Structure formats: structure tokens, C-alpha cells
Amino acid sequence: MFQRISNLIKGFLSLFISGIEKQNPEALLEAEKEHLREQIAKYNQGLASHAALCENLMAQVKNEETQERDLKAKTTANLRAGNNDIAGQYALQLQTVQGQLDDNRKALEQAEATYKQLTQARDVAITEAKAKLDTLKRGIDDLKVQRAMAELSEMASGMVSQIGGSGDTLDRLTEMVQDERNKAAGKARVARDTLDTSGVQMKGAEQSALAEQALADFAAKEGIPLETKTGSTQPSTDSAPKVMGPTTETPESSQ
């Protein structure tokens, strides 16, 4: 029973964590980068230990090669001098050193090959991991764009729905504005019809007649011909010929 409860709690925690990861994939990406850096650091530590082993083997090989040359020289010298017992002891040591040298050379060769393989494997793993991280980063960027577009689309859809739902209100407001406009136009027409413009027209005609008379008087006074509205020239008053009254003929003139 306790195992089932534990599994249930783990399941809830897993769902909760999965939800957080989906909502914030960038945090998961950064965590994976940090994990990769830690793995690379540990791997490099192992490579460093292996490289130290290679260096120790190289040092042993060099030391044993020096011992081999020294023992060969001593064995040869004592053998030529007739010291067979001493030469035999040096020859026995030489065999031991040569056996160790062969083993260490093989071990060094294998260690060097292993080091190269491990280094190559590390480089390949890092390259693949970086490629996956770059792909994931591009995917996250595209995810952001898609989420933003989805949010904008949802907002636009909601605005269209709200505007469509308020169509009745807009129609009623349009009718109200039209009614008020018609009422205002009707009031303006009634005010215009009830306005008495006869006095205004009479005053306007009177002012026009006075202006024409004043202009005619001015033209007559200055001796300037005045053109009438029909285009004929009206002579001034002073230059006009005087009209003579009827005359009676005398008997002398008739003769």
C-alpha cells in the first residue's frame, strides 16, 4: 500500500514537473547545458588521469631503455674480459629489464591508442550535443513565435466576437443618432419658414436703389458717362441737351 502511495506521489510530481518544463523550456535548456558542462569536466578529469598514466609509462620505458643499454655494455665488457660469472649476472638482469621493457612498451602503445580514442569520442559527443542544443534552441525560438501568433489570433478572434455581439447596440445607437439628426433638421426648417424676410428684402431693394441714385449723381457731377445694366451709355445730367418749349411762328418767319 505504501508503495502504491509512493508511486502515486511520484506520478503527481512527475506531471507537475513536466508541466513546468513545458511552460518554461528555456530553463530546461539551460539545465541541460549545465549538465553537459559537468559531464565534459568529469570526462576531462578521466582523460587527465589516463594521460598521467601514459606519461608514467613513457618515463618507465625511458628508464628501462637506459638500464638496457647500461646492462648490455656491462655484460659485453665483462664477457670480453673473461669475467663470465659477472657477465652472466648482468645478462640475467638484462633479460629481466628487457622483459619489463617489452611489457611497458606494449602497455604504453595501448594506453596512447586508448587516449586518442577517448579524446575522439569526447569530441564527437560534444559536437553532437552542441548540434542537439542548437536545434533545441531554434525549436524553442520557433515555439515562442508560434505561441505569440496563437495568442494574437485568439485575441483577434475574441475582438471579432465581441464586436459581432455588440452589433445590436451599434444599430440602436445609429438609429438614435439618425432620429436626433432628423429632429434637429426639422427644427431648423420650422425656424427658417417662420422667419419674416420681407422687411429684409425691402431694405435690400431700397439700399440698391439709393446706391444707384448716388452713383448716377456722382457720374453726372463728374461728367463721367454711366453704363446702364443693358450696356448703353447714359449721358450725364449736365451735358444733356435742354428741351425747348414750343415756339410760335411770326408772320415774318413764315414768309
Contacts in CASP RR format, 6 or more apart in sequence:
PFRMAT RR
TARGET T0000
AUTHOR 0000-0000-0000
METHOD contacts of the structure
MODEL  1
MFQRISNLIKGFLSLFISGIEKQNPEALLEAEKEHLREQIAKYNQGLASH
AALCENLMAQVKNEETQERDLKAKTTANLRAGNNDIAGQYALQLQTVQGQ
LDDNRKALEQAEATYKQLTQARDVAITEAKAKLDTLKRGIDDLKVQRAMA
ELSEMASGMVSQIGGSGDTLDRLTEMVQDERNKAAGKARVARDTLDTSGV
QMKGAEQSALAEQALADFAAKEGIPLETKTGSTQPSTDSAPKVMGPTTET
PESSQ
21 27 0 8 1.000
21 28 0 8 1.000
25 136 0 8 1.000
25 140 0 8 1.000
25 143 0 8 1.000
26 140 0 8 1.000
29 133 0 8 1.000
29 136 0 8 1.000
29 137 0 8 1.000
29 140 0 8 1.000
32 133 0 8 1.000
32 136 0 8 1.000
33 133 0 8 1.000
36 126 0 8 1.000
36 129 0 8 1.000
36 133 0 8 1.000
40 122 0 8 1.000
40 126 0 8 1.000
43 122 0 8 1.000
44 122 0 8 1.000
47 115 0 8 1.000
47 118 0 8 1.000
47 119 0 8 1.000
47 122 0 8 1.000
50 111 0 8 1.000
50 114 0 8 1.000
50 115 0 8 1.000
50 118 0 8 1.000
51 115 0 8 1.000
53 111 0 8 1.000
54 108 0 8 1.000
54 111 0 8 1.000
54 112 0 8 1.000
54 115 0 8 1.000
57 104 0 8 1.000
57 107 0 8 1.000
57 108 0 8 1.000
57 111 0 8 1.000
58 108 0 8 1.000
60 104 0 8 1.000
61 101 0 8 1.000
61 104 0 8 1.000
61 105 0 8 1.000
61 108 0 8 1.000
64 97 0 8 1.000
64 100 0 8 1.000
64 101 0 8 1.000
64 104 0 8 1.000
65 101 0 8 1.000
67 97 0 8 1.000
68 94 0 8 1.000
68 97 0 8 1.000
68 98 0 8 1.000
68 101 0 8 1.000
71 90 0 8 1.000
71 91 0 8 1.000
71 93 0 8 1.000
71 94 0 8 1.000
71 97 0 8 1.000
72 94 0 8 1.000
74 87 0 8 1.000
74 90 0 8 1.000
75 87 0 8 1.000
75 88 0 8 1.000
75 90 0 8 1.000
75 91 0 8 1.000
75 94 0 8 1.000
78 84 0 8 1.000
78 86 0 8 1.000
78 87 0 8 1.000
78 88 0 8 1.000
78 90 0 8 1.000
79 87 0 8 1.000
215 226 0 8 1.000
216 226 0 8 1.000
216 234 0 8 1.000
218 224 0 8 1.000
219 225 0 8 1.000
219 226 0 8 1.000
219 234 0 8 1.000
219 236 0 8 1.000
220 226 0 8 1.000
220 236 0 8 1.000
220 237 0 8 1.000
220 238 0 8 1.000
221 236 0 8 1.000
221 238 0 8 1.000
222 236 0 8 1.000
223 236 0 8 1.000
223 238 0 8 1.000
223 239 0 8 1.000
224 236 0 8 1.000
225 233 0 8 1.000
225 234 0 8 1.000
225 235 0 8 1.000
225 236 0 8 1.000
226 233 0 8 1.000
226 234 0 8 1.000
226 236 0 8 1.000
227 233 0 8 1.000
227 234 0 8 1.000
228 234 0 8 1.000
END
